[in-house]
Amino acid sequence: MKFEVRLENLGEGADEATVSFWYYDPGEEVSEGEDLAEIVTDKATFNVPAPVTGRLAEIVAKEGFAVKRGDLLGTIETKER
């Protein structure tokens, strides 16, 4: 089953952010709670944790891309069906 990783929180007053770094490449295994990506706003830098355990299937928001709250960052494929 594919699980969408979306940008849920940008912090107070931030409307847009930039994906600065992905800690994993597609195909690599990730565990729930591990940092997947680093996101930068004009006020703060924070990490997006993996919401589930599985394999990073796809990176949609590449490094350097601007993203907004709710945008799809990538997908994780889980072993659950």
C-alpha positions as CSV (number, residue, x, y, z in Angstrom):
1,M,0.0,0.0,0.0
2,K,1.3,3.5,-0.9
3,F,1.1,6.1,1.8
4,E,1.4,9.8,0.8
5,V,3.8,12.0,2.7
6,R,2.4,15.5,2.8
7,L,3.7,18.7,4.4
8,E,1.4,19.1,7.4
9,N,2.9,22.0,9.3
10,L,4.9,25.0,8.3
11,G,4.8,26.9,11.6
12,E,3.0,30.0,12.5
13,G,2.9,32.6,9.8
14,A,4.7,30.6,7.2
15,D,2.9,30.1,3.9
16,E,5.7,28.5,1.8
17,A,8.9,26.5,2.4
18,T,11.7,25.0,0.5
19,V,12.8,21.3,0.5
20,S,16.5,21.6,1.3
21,F,17.5,18.0,1.8
22,W,16.2,14.4,1.6
23,Y,17.8,12.0,4.0
24,Y,16.8,8.9,2.0
25,D,16.8,8.0,-1.7
26,P,13.9,6.2,-3.4
27,G,14.1,2.4,-2.7
28,E,15.6,2.8,0.8
29,E,13.8,1.5,3.9
30,V,12.5,4.1,6.4
31,S,11.1,3.7,9.9
32,E,8.2,5.5,11.4
33,G,9.4,8.7,13.1
34,E,12.8,8.9,11.3
35,D,13.5,12.2,9.5
36,L,12.8,12.0,5.8
37,A,13.4,15.6,4.6
38,E,14.6,18.9,5.9
39,I,12.3,21.9,5.2
40,V,13.3,25.5,5.4
41,T,11.0,28.6,5.8
42,D,12.1,32.2,6.2
43,K,11.8,31.7,9.9
44,A,12.8,28.2,10.7
45,T,14.3,24.9,9.6
46,F,12.6,21.6,10.5
47,N,12.4,18.0,9.6
48,V,9.5,16.0,8.2
49,P,9.3,12.6,9.9
50,A,8.3,9.4,8.2
51,P,4.6,8.7,9.2
52,V,4.9,5.0,8.6
53,T,7.5,2.3,8.2
54,G,8.2,1.1,4.7
55,R,10.2,1.8,1.5
56,L,10.6,5.4,0.2
57,A,8.9,4.8,-3.2
58,E,9.0,8.3,-4.7
59,I,10.2,11.8,-4.1
60,V,7.8,14.3,-5.6
61,A,9.1,17.5,-4.1
62,K,12.8,17.5,-5.1
63,E,15.5,19.4,-3.2
64,G,15.1,23.2,-4.0
65,F,11.4,22.9,-4.7
66,A,9.0,25.4,-3.0
67,V,6.2,23.7,-1.1
68,K,3.0,24.8,0.7
69,R,1.0,23.2,3.5
70,G,-0.7,20.1,2.2
71,D,1.6,19.6,-0.7
72,L,2.7,16.0,-1.6
73,L,6.4,15.5,-0.7
74,G,6.7,11.8,-1.6
75,T,5.3,8.3,-1.1
76,I,6.2,5.4,1.1
77,E,5.2,1.9,0.2
78,T,4.3,-0.3,3.1
79,K,4.0,-4.0,3.4
80,E,0.4,-3.7,4.5
81,R,-2.3,-4.4,2.0
